[in-house]
Amino acid sequence: MNDDVLQLVRQWVGKAKSDWEAVQILSAHSRCPRDTVCFHCQQYVESS
């Protein structure tokens, strides 16, 4: 794997981690926006 591809993979994994973090933060609140959590769950799964 060349360095350019490796960098893209790292960025993709970083975005997946960010989506999962958003899910955890949003889910912790009593007024959780469920549609937004579902969106970030979908993004996380697609990126993983």
C-alpha positions in Angstrom: 0.0 0.0 0.0 1.5 3.3 -1.0 1.6 6.4 1.3 -1.2 8.2 -0.4 -3.6 5.3 0.0 -2.5 4.8 3.6 -3.2 8.4 4.3 -6.7 8.1 2.8 -7.4 5.0 4.9 -6.3 6.8 8.0 -8.6 9.7 7.2 -11.5 7.4 6.6 -11.0 5.5 9.9 -10.7 8.9 11.7 -14.0 10.0 10.2 -15.6 6.7 11.4 -14.3 7.2 14.9 -15.7 10.8 14.8 -19.1 9.5 13.8 -19.1 6.9 16.6 -18.1 9.6 19.1 -21.0 11.7 18.0 -23.3 8.8 18.5 -22.0 8.3 22.1 -22.3 12.0 23.0 -25.7 12.5 21.5 -27.1 9.3 22.9 -26.2 10.4 26.4 -28.7 13.2 26.4 -32.3 12.9 27.4 -33.4 15.0 24.4 -31.3 12.9 22.0 -32.0 13.7 18.3 -32.7 10.1 17.2 -32.6 10.8 13.5 -29.2 12.4 13.8 -27.9 9.4 15.9 -29.2 7.0 13.2 -27.4 9.0 10.5 -24.1 8.9 12.4 -24.6 5.1 13.1 -25.1 4.5 9.4 -22.0 6.6 8.5 -20.0 4.7 11.1 -21.0 1.3 9.8 -20.4 2.2 6.2 -16.9 3.5 7.0 -15.9 0.6 9.2 
